[in-house]
Amino acid sequence: MPPSPSRSLALMAGASLALLAGCGSSSDSGSDGSTASDSASSSRIPVVASTNVYGDIVERIGGDHVDVTSIISDPDQDPHSYEADTRNQLTLSKAKVVVENGGGYDDFVDRMLKSSDSTAQVINAVEVSGRTAPKGGELNEHVWYDFPTVAKIADSIATALGKADATDAAAFTRNAETFKAKLTPLESKEAQIKKEHGGEGIGITEPVPLYMTEASGLVDKTPAEFSAAVEEGSDVSPKTLRETLALYSDKQVKALVYNAQTSGPQTEKVENAAKAAGIAVVPVTETLPKGQDYLGWMTSNVDALASALAK
């Protein structure tokens, strides 16, 4: 997707990598000048994930057998318009497994892979999901908000890690099963929301949370022209903006599920309109908030949605 001039969160070209390695190890020096930590790190499978969402899932499955680098781990970085650097290229060239979102979300990964001699196994989350664009519409590439898809991704990660390290393949499979079992309560929460609020309307600023809200039986009332323009970084027409704001002033929706990671004057008007009307605002993000893991983050998102609808 092209860079968005209206996004308020500017990207820094030389953004630091977040190294999300597994458990630590001793740093005692060996006779050759190397350290135990160096040895342990070199024995782990080098994995690169486009964002810390996938990096965290890899860590849950790979444990201390993986050394994970998440290229994007800062909420101030926008994958849609991220510009990779030579350090990213070097790290990617050493990976044995790469996890990308796909669907046009993190194209920088494919560009770097094509310009290198990488032989890494590549997991494309959108391809794993089997999701396609609806007739006459656009693909919603934010598949990490779709829990059945995340379960498939977990299996794909376990398979790829098992190919890279056959000795520990059974452990990766077990870890994936444990991870998937923890997705079940999230799907149950969605089912409960659907039972209690199915058919109720919500508003969004971008399609980031739609897989979660649709699974919860909620109906997005936002004009398609508004959310598409915001995601693409183009201006919303005055007519579309008026229609969108009327959702809140006329109380046609129960909640606004707002992408807090990217905002601008038009989305701020929508947020202010919701608050002025006493309509709950549920902020969501595209990458993991600091200090959270995937399961905890998604639990918070689903719980926040349920609480907002219950008001």
Sequence and secondary structure as in RCSB ss.txt:
>XXXX:A:sequence
MPPSPSRSLALMAGASLALLAGCGSSSDSGSDGSTASDSASSSRIPVVASTNVYGDIVERIGGDHVDVTSIISDP
DQDPHSYEADTRNQLTLSKAKVVVENGGGYDDFVDRMLKSSDSTAQVINAVEVSGRTAPKGGELNEHVWYDFPTV
AKIADSIATALGKADATDAAAFTRNAETFKAKLTPLESKEAQIKKEHGGEGIGITEPVPLYMTEASGLVDKTPAE
FSAAVEEGSDVSPKTLRETLALYSDKQVKALVYNAQTSGPQTEKVENAAKAAGIAVVPVTETLPKGQDYLGWMTS
NVDALASALAK
>XXXX:A:secstr
    TT SS   TT   EEEESS     B TTS BHHHHHHHHSEEEEEEEHHHHHHHHHHHGGGEEEEEEE  T
T  GGG    HHHHHHHHT SEEEE  TTSSHHHHHHHHTS    EEEEHHHHHT    TTS     GGG HHHH
HHHHHHHHHHHHHH GGGHHHHHHHHHHHHHTTHHHHHHHHHHHHHHTT EEEESSSTTHHHHHHTT EE S HH
HHHHHHHT    HHHHHHHHHHHHTT  SEEEEETTS  HHHHHHHHHHHHTT EEEEE SS  TT  HHHHHHH
HHHHHHHHHH 
